[in-house]
Amino acid sequence: MATRTTRTERRWRRVVDEWRQSGLSAREFAKGRGISAGMIYAWSSRLGKPDTPSPAAPPTTAPKFLPVTLIEEAPTVSPERSAMLEVVLPRGEVIRVSPGADLTQLGRVVAALRGGAA
């Protein structure tokens, strides 16, 4: 016999799954069902994402390994290049900064690339 907690969880899992598939906001979905949108959010958070296995669930597939090639010697890097700081912005822009660079100016450049003002 299922416990009350198990039945309640199954009921809310069904409700949350139906809400996620409906494409409606929680408020719209809840209004049509006569339930609280807050309860939908709470149970959604408690139950996790739809395709997320529970922590106790074993993985469904074995981990995959990729081949690795070891090299005997590391490539040489010039001392000037190794000391540089490289900044990669979200859209892929790359800024290489030499040691001792003016960080205020760097901030202005980053702001300009992001479309803002420093």
Secondary structure, 3 states (H helix, E strand, C coil): CCCHHHHHHHHHHHHHHHHHHHCCCHHHHHHHHCCCHHHHHHHHHHHCCCCCCCCCCCCCCCCCCCCCCCCCCCCCCCHHHHCCEEEECCCCCEEEECCCCCHHHHHHHHHHHHCCCC
